[in-house]
Amino acid sequence: MNSPEKELSNNLKEVTEIYLEISVMEDKKQKAILERNGKELENLSYLQDSHVERLNILEEKRETALKLFCEKYSIAYDSSSTLKELLQNVRNCETSAILEQAESLKNILIILVKIREINTGLLEDNMKYFNDMLDELKYSTSTNIGYGNNAKDNSNYDASLFFDRTT
């Protein structure tokens, strides 16, 4: 088994790669949203879900590596402590590299959050657009179609009702 420092370093590299892949997917989702390509959006979302599952597994491995690191250097482990807090007492080239990797990951996550905020706004705008179109359709239709009380065909199909107005 590798040293806890090496395990943490490898873990951060894998997590960073996954988040980079997710950010590429978010860019593709943005394009799919703008093109109103629901199928592509759905496929990308499923793919992202599988990446999140991988991240959960890596999170468990990171937790184990951090516990081993704390045991090795006699540091009190607290799951609410940040990586920076746990590594600050041990200064060597391996921990410095881990902190640099963590900072790089943090920057990627900040960018990812911004992309997701943009995508959320685009999705909300699209939903509003489609709701407005449905409302316009709903209010421009008529219930006066088909057969009247005298059993004669009312041939007024210009604005027939496609939607149930009771919902």
N, C-alpha and C positions, 0 to 999 in steps of 0.2 A: 504494500500500500504506500502511496505517496505521502509526503509530509502534509500536514494540514494546510500549510501555506500554498503548496502546489495544488492541492485539491480546491482551495478557494480560488486560486488563479484560473484553473481550468474551468471551474464553475462559472466564473464571471465572463470568461471568453465565450462559453456556450450561450449564456443568457444574453450577452451583447449581440451575438449572431442572430439569435431568435428575434430579438427586438428590432434589429435591422431588417430582417425579413418581414416582420409585421409592419414596419413603417413603409416598406415598398408596397405591401398589400394595401395599406391605407391610401397611398398615392393612386393605386389602381382603382380603389373603391371610389375615390374622388372623380376619376374619369368616368367610371360606370354611373355614378350619380348624375353627372352632367349630361351623359348620353341617355339617361333614363333606362339603363340596361339592368333590370331587376335580377335576371338570371346570373349575370356576372357578379353582381353585388352579393347574391346569396352564396355563390360558390366561394367567393373570397371570405365571406363570413365563416363558412364551415372550415375553411383552411386555417383561419385564425384561431378557431376553437381548438383545433388539433395542436396548434402552437402553444396555446394557453395550458393545455394538458401537459405538454413537455415542460413548460415553465414550472408547473406545480411539482413535478418530479425533481427538477433541479433545485427548487426551493427546499425540499426535504434534504437533499444532499448537502446544500449549503449550510443548513442548520446543523447537520452532523459534523461537517468540517469545522464550523465555528466552535462547537462544543469541544472538539479535539484540540483545536488551537488554544482555547482558553485553559484546558487541562494542562497542555504542554508548558504554557507560560504562567500558570497559577493565577489566572485572571477570573474574577467572579463573573460567570455567564448569566446574562439577563436577556431574555428573548426580545425585550423592548429596546435594547441598546442598538445603536447603529454600528455598522461595520467600522466606521471611522473611530468611534468611541472605543471599540474593542481593540483596534490595532494601534491606537496612538501611543500606548505604553511600550510597545515593542517596535523598536526602530532598526530595521535592517533592509537590505535591498529587496527582499521578497515582499515585505509588507508595504514598502514604498510603491512597488510595481502594482500590488493589489489595489492600493488607494488610487493610483492613476487610472487603473481599469474601472474602478467604481465611479470615478469622476466622469470618465468617458461614457459609461452606461447612463449616468444621471443626465448628461447632455442629450443623449439619444432619446431618453424618456421625455425630456422637456419638449423636444421637437415633435415627438409622437403625440403628446397631449395637444399641441397646437394644431396638428393636422387633424386630429379627431374632433376638435372643437369646430374647425372649418367644415368637416364632413357632416357633423351634426347639424350645423346651420343650414347646409345645402339640403339635407334630408328634410328638415323642417320646412324650408321654403318650397320644396317639391310637394310635400304633403299639403301645405296650404294651397298651392296652385291647383292640385287635383280636387281638393275639397271645394274650392271656389268654382271649379268647372262643374262638379256634381251639383252644387247648389244652384248654379245657373240653369242646368238641365232640369233640375227638379222644379224650379219655379216657372220654367217656360213651357211646362207640359199642361195638358188638360185632362180632366176626368170625363169630359163630355164626348165620349166615343162609343162605338159599338151600336147596340140596339136601344131604342128609346122605350118609353112606357107603352107606346102603341105598337110594339113589335116590329117596327120598321127600322131598317138600317140607317143609322146616322153616319154619313160618309165623311165626316170631319176627322181625318187622320193627320192633319197638318201638325198638330202638337199633341200627339197621343201620350198617355201616361206610361212611363217605363218604370217608375219607382213608386213604392208604397209610401204614401205620405204619412202614414200613422207611425212610422218608426223615427 
